Amino acid sequence: MMFKNEKDFENFVRDLIKNIEIEEGQHLDVFDHQTVNDIFVCRNGEDPKAFFIEIKYFTKKKNRVGIGESKGIGLQVEILEKRPQYLEDYLRWIIAHEDRKDCYWFIDNETLLKYVNTKSSSSQKNISRNLFSNEKCYSESELIDKLKSWLD
């Protein structure tokens, strides 16, 4: 699927999550407004948890996928540098590339760090394009299965 921009991709993922059915006695609240990250999901029920999703979309026009703010700082960079345990378990990055239809990367922090140099003094921290050839991408149905497994 083609997206106009990262926000369009974000809304696509948010709608996928809203349609996921999880274990009986639990339900997901998917927030429509950004919080500390792109998508915030609460699993309610016997074992409540909070989940965080960062959305990234590669376009030829920008020719890069940046993290953090333009000065190479910000919450995304800080999370990758400090590696808080809760976010190691409950934060995922979902990445798409405009040239790869029905192909989505579902990445944890450890995997993403192989493709981002957070120690670089450059003003912008970018995700290396090697991620797209080195890591497995998932179809929409596989992404839904990955999300369901992670959120359930």
Order of alpha helices (4+ residues) and beta strands (2+ residues): alpha-beta-beta-beta-beta-alpha-alpha-beta-beta-alpha-beta-alpha-alpha
